[in-house]
Amino acid sequence: MIGHMTASTIPDQPDLARMRRDRHARLQKGMSDHGVDAMILIGNANVCYAGGASWPYGDSGRANIERPVAVVVSGDEHPHLYTPFREDAAAQLDLPEDHLHGPVYLDFDEGVEAFGRLLTELVPHKATVAVDDVTGAMARNRDRLFSSWPPPGVEPIIGHARLLKTPDELACTRKASKITAAAMAEVQKALVPGVRQTQLTARFLRHIFDLGAEANILDPIWQVMPDRREDLPWTTHGDVPCPLLTTERQLAAGDVLWVDTAVSYAGYHSDFGRTWIVGQDPSPRQEAQYQKWKAINDAVLAEVRPGVNAARLTAAARNLCDGESPWMPHFYLSHGIGVETAEMPFIGTDLGEEFDESIVLAPGMIIIIEPIIWDEGAGGYRSENIYSVTEDGWILVSDDYPYDPYGN
């Protein structure tokens, strides 16, 4: 499964301090290139990337109000991090004490006023301050934070930085993938008629935390796929729905499961997808679904190398399907991963071929290839794998998990 191994080979263990320094250097260069004096980041993934600490959201009722905030100042050796979890962040990071602060509350006028006073100590008057999002209170009190309105966005800076992974970032993703795969191996042992979907989830969660995961990012999906679309839930696009939530449903012999989940390690996510059958081997028709999926995956991989635009990947997939798109219309053929489970590049979306042509593969870019095969009357097959573009091809980032019960 390994393609071209080059200088981009993934290290066995990530150096987290080096990874944070490399990310900060990328942001500093981007700010210099775009004439930005400071960035205010309130989106959780951006704060994790720039601020260095990782804290998966749990309580949705508190997630926004108590969210951490990062401020990156041009020329400063370290980011500033404002967080209600100051002690936890101090244990994770090597930030100087004067760069690690208590929480700010940017959903409230009083909070923005207080934050504005703190900001004046970090950036000069009339500085160009970019932002990834604004709350209502930030918009109402814009003059306290920004010298012009609307303020510039951070996407040209942080979006570009996040798109191309360092070797240490790839090592984090691989570690998350290995944890996921090891836990899934234990779950697959329990896949017998009579087991409940929730029992599989419990087994998975127990193992990922024993193995060192910091969070379960995507609740495990064990979606039972019928043979025909008419037996699936209704969708606005008339196509196959996925993913569907897990219930206490008891699984029966012959059930086809579309499996999907993700965990995080040091802020970086895995993405696991396979098709399993409960209590029996696939029929010849089901085996043919897998073989077609593999042919598409391999054809797409054959196009993966620096300088190729993403439309080449979608064309390779469609060429094996009489021009049809072998992926769900509400998703994509491929997506990236990092501090979010799905991030750029998105390939094969409803943004169309022109958008795909604008995406040019480059070393360090991650792509997850996830076509599906739907065979009306016999259900379907899906799997997904994580790859990274190297200087002369690609390498497999996710664990080389088998496709059992299908052939390899």
C-alpha positions, 0 to 999 in steps of 0.5 A, a space after each residue: 500500500 505504500 507508494 513513493 517514500 521520500 524525504 517526506 517520510 513520516 517520523 515514528 513519533 511527532 515532536 510536538 514542540 517542533 510542530 508548534 514552532 513550525 506552525 507559528 513560523 508559517 503563520 508569521 510568514 503568511 502575515 508578513 506576506 499579506 500585510 497583517 499585523 495581528 490575527 484574532 482567532 475564535 474558531 476552535 480548529 484555528 485556535 488549536 492550530 495557532 495557539 498550540 493547545 487542544 481541547 475538543 468541544 464537549 458541552 455545546 451549551 458552553 462551547 461558544 461562551 467559554 471558547 478559547 481565543 488566540 491572538 497572533 502578533 506579527 514579529 512575536 515569537 509566541 502566540 497569545 492564548 486566552 482560555 478558561 483552561 489555563 492550567 491545562 494549557 500550561 501543562 500542554 504548552 511551553 508558552 511564556 507566562 505573559 502569553 497565556 491568559 485567562 478567558 475572554 468572553 467575546 459573545 458579550 459587549 462587556 467581554 469585547 470591551 475588556 478584550 479591546 483593552 487587552 488588544 491595545 497592549 499587543 498591537 499598535 493603533 491603526 494596526 491591520 487586524 484580521 479575524 476568522 469570525 466575529 460575534 454579534 458583540 464584536 460587530 457591535 463594538 467593532 471600533 474597539 478591535 478593528 481599524 477598518 470594517 469589515 476586517 480582513 479574513 485570515 483564510 489566505 494565511 491560516 488556510 494555506 498554512 493548514 493545507 500543507 502538513 509538516 512531517 510532525 503533523 502527519 505523524 499525529 494523524 498517523 498516531 490517531 489512525 493507529 489508535 483507531 485501527 487497533 480499537 476497530 480490530 477489537 470491535 470487529 472481533 465482537 461483530 456477531 449476530 445479536 450484538 447491538 450497535 451501542 455495544 460496539 460503540 462502548 467497546 470502541 470508546 473503551 479501547 481508544 482511551 486505553 490506547 491514548 486518544 484524547 477524544 472521540 471526534 465522530 460518534 461511531 457509525 455502524 450503519 446497516 445498509 439495505 439492498 435497495 434505496 427505497 428501504 433507506 430514509 428519504 433524502 432531499 437529493 434522492 441518493 443514499 443517506 450516510 452517515 446515520 446515527 447509531 441506535 440500540 438496534 440488534 444486528 443480524 446475520 448478513 447485515 452490511 455495515 458502513 462503518 465510520 468514525 474518528 478520534 483525535 491525538 494531539 489535536 489531529 484527527 483520524 478518519 476510519 471507513 470500512 464495510 463489514 458484514 455480520 456473521 458471514 462472508 460476502 457473496 460474489 456480487 458483494 465481492 464485486 462491489 469491493 473490487 470496483 471500489 478498489 479499482 476506483 481508489 487505485 485509479 485515483 491514486 495513480 493521479 496523485 502527485 505534485 502539480 496535478 489538479 484535483 479535476 484529474 482525480 474526479 475524472 479518473 473515478 468517473 472514467 470507471 463509472 461511465 461518467 457517473 460520480 461514484 460518491 455521495 452528492 452531499 459529500 465528495 470524492 476526497 477531503 483533507 484532514 488535520 485539526 478538523 475531520 474534514 478540511 481542505 482540499 475538498 474534491 468532487 463537491 457541488 462547487 463543480 469542476 472549475 473549483 476542482 481545477 483550481 486545487 493543485 496537489 502539493 507535497 504535504 497535502 492530505 487527501 482521503 479517498 472515499 468513493 462508494 459503490 451502490 449496487 441497487 438490489 444488493 446494497 453497496 460498499 464504501 471504505 476510505 484511506 488517508 494519503 499524503 502527497 509527497 515530492 514524487 507521489 504519495 504515502 499512506 498515512 492511515 493504518 493499513 487496516 485490512 478490508 475483511 471480510 472482503 479480499 485484498 
